[in-house]
Structures are given as C-alpha cells and as structure tokens.
Amino acid sequence: MLGTGEAAELAYLTLRELGVEPVAVYGDDDRQSFLGMPVQPQAAMARGDFDRVIVASFVNTPDRQRAELTRLVPRAKLVFLRP
C-alpha cells in the first residue's frame, strides 16, 4: 500500500476486514511506521514484492505522479482509489 494518511488507514482496515494482509507500506513522508508496519521509501516498490499496490490517497493523483509510479510498478499492479 502506498500512503500513510487517513485514506491509507481506511484502505488498511478494509483489506483486513476482507481477510487480506498488506505485505508492505510505502511512503515518502517522515513516518517510520504505520499501524505497526514499517514504512518503506516509495522507491522500494521497484523490487516488486507484491501482487498489487493500492495507492491510498483521497487526493486525485496527477498524471505526473502516475507516470512516476508506473516507472516503479507496472500499471496493471497499481490500484487507485480515484480514477
């Protein structure tokens, strides 16, 4: 999951409710942990140790940020909360 804000909290709780355990949390803020999980830098997503990355943000993701993310992760593995 990418994000450590309110949207990420809701996404995390929803995943847990569905029986899905997030394997990693990524973010480029100063947080060291998020709901008991260590926060890894966004660049670490390039390793690809996941099936999908949920981009957990209530803010529309600008095209520039989407392009940056697709350099790290194949577009098919990115799930955005907003189109």
Backbone hydrogen bonds in HBPLUS format (Angstrom, degrees):
<---DONOR---> <-ACCEPTOR-->    atom                        ^
c    i                          cat <-CA-CA->   ^        H-A-AA   ^      H-
h    n   atom  resd res      DA  || num        DHA   H-A  angle D-A-AA Bond
n    s   type  num  typ     dist DA aas  dist angle  dist       angle   num
A0026-TYR N   A0001-MET O   2.77 MM  25  6.11 160.4  1.80 161.4 166.4     1
A0002-LEU N   A0054-ILE O   2.81 MM  52  6.01 169.6  1.82 151.5 153.7     2
A0056-ALA N   A0002-LEU O   2.89 MM  54  5.79 146.0  2.00 149.7 160.6     3
A0003-GLY N   A0026-TYR O   2.85 MM  23  6.15 160.7  1.89 177.7 171.4     4
A0009-GLU N   A0005-GLY O   3.03 MM   4  6.41 148.9  2.13 148.2 157.5     5
A0010-LEU N   A0006-GLU O   3.04 MM   4  6.37 162.0  2.08 153.6 157.0     6
A0011-ALA N   A0007-ALA O   2.88 MM   4  6.11 159.7  1.92 148.6 154.9     7
A0012-TYR N   A0008-ALA O   2.80 MM   4  5.90 162.1  1.83 148.4 153.6     8
A0013-LEU N   A0009-GLU O   2.96 MM   4  6.17 167.8  1.97 151.9 154.8     9
A0014-THR N   A0010-LEU O   2.91 MM   4  6.04 155.9  1.97 147.2 154.3    10
A0015-LEU N   A0011-ALA O   2.88 MM   4  6.08 163.0  1.91 152.8 157.2    11
A0016-ARG N   A0012-TYR O   2.99 MM   4  6.25 165.5  2.01 152.7 156.6    12
A0017-GLU N   A0013-LEU O   2.94 MM   4  6.11 152.6  2.02 142.9 150.6    13
A0018-LEU N   A0014-THR O   3.03 MM   4  6.31 140.1  2.20 144.2 154.6    14
A0018-LEU N   A0015-LEU O   3.03 MM   3  5.11 126.7  2.33  97.0 111.2    15
A0020-VAL N   A0015-LEU O   2.83 MM   5  4.98 160.8  1.87 150.0 143.4    16
A0019-GLY N   A0016-ARG O   3.00 MM   3  4.98 156.3  2.05 102.2 109.3    17
A0040-GLN N   A0025-VAL O   2.81 MM  15  6.15 171.5  1.82 157.7 157.2    18
A0027-GLY N   A0040-GLN O   2.92 MM  13  6.24 149.9  2.01 163.9 171.3    19
A0039-VAL N   A0032-GLN O   2.98 MM   7  5.34 163.3  2.01 124.2 125.0    20
A0034-PHE N   A0037-MET O   2.69 MM   3  5.15 152.0  1.77 147.7 157.6    21
A0037-MET N   A0034-PHE O   2.95 MM   3  5.15 163.0  1.98 112.5 118.0    22
A0044-ALA N   A0041-PRO O   2.91 MM   3  5.58 152.0  1.99 119.1 127.2    23
A0045-MET N   A0042-GLN O   3.01 MM   3  5.78 168.6  2.02 124.0 127.7    24
A0046-ALA N   A0043-ALA O   3.23 MM   3  6.06 169.5  2.24 120.8 123.6    25
A0047-ARG N   A0044-ALA O   3.18 MM   3  5.94 166.6  2.20 118.9 122.3    26
A0048-GLY N   A0045-MET O   3.03 MM   3  5.66 148.9  2.13 117.9 125.2    27
A0053-VAL N   A0077-LYS O   2.71 MM  24  6.03 156.6  1.77 167.2 167.7    28
A0079-VAL N   A0053-VAL O   2.83 MM  26  5.98 161.1  1.86 162.3 158.7    29
A0055-VAL N   A0079-VAL O   2.77 MM  24  5.96 164.2  1.79 155.8 161.2    30
A0065-GLN N   A0062-PRO O   3.02 MM   3  5.39 118.2  2.41 106.2 120.4    31
A0066-ARG N   A0062-PRO O   2.99 MM   4  6.36 159.7  2.04 155.7 162.3    32
A0067-ALA N   A0063-ASP O   2.88 MM   4  6.09 157.9  1.92 150.6 156.3    33
A0068-GLU N   A0064-ARG O   3.01 MM   4  6.27 153.0  2.08 142.8 150.2    34
A0069-LEU N   A0065-GLN O   2.91 MM   4  6.17 158.0  1.96 150.5 156.2    35
A0070-THR N   A0066-ARG O   2.94 MM   4  6.20 154.5  2.01 150.2 156.9    36
A0071-ARG N   A0068-GLU O   3.19 MM   3  5.30 145.4  2.32  98.4 108.5    37
A0072-LEU N   A0069-LEU O   2.96 MM   3  5.23 139.1  2.13 103.6 115.4    38
A0073-VAL N   A0069-LEU O   2.83 MM   4  6.01 155.8  1.88 154.8 163.0    39
A0077-LYS N   A0074-PRO O   2.83 MM   3  5.58 159.3  1.88 125.4 132.0    40
A0078-LEU N   A0075-ARG O   3.08 MM   3  5.31 163.3  2.11 111.7 117.1    41
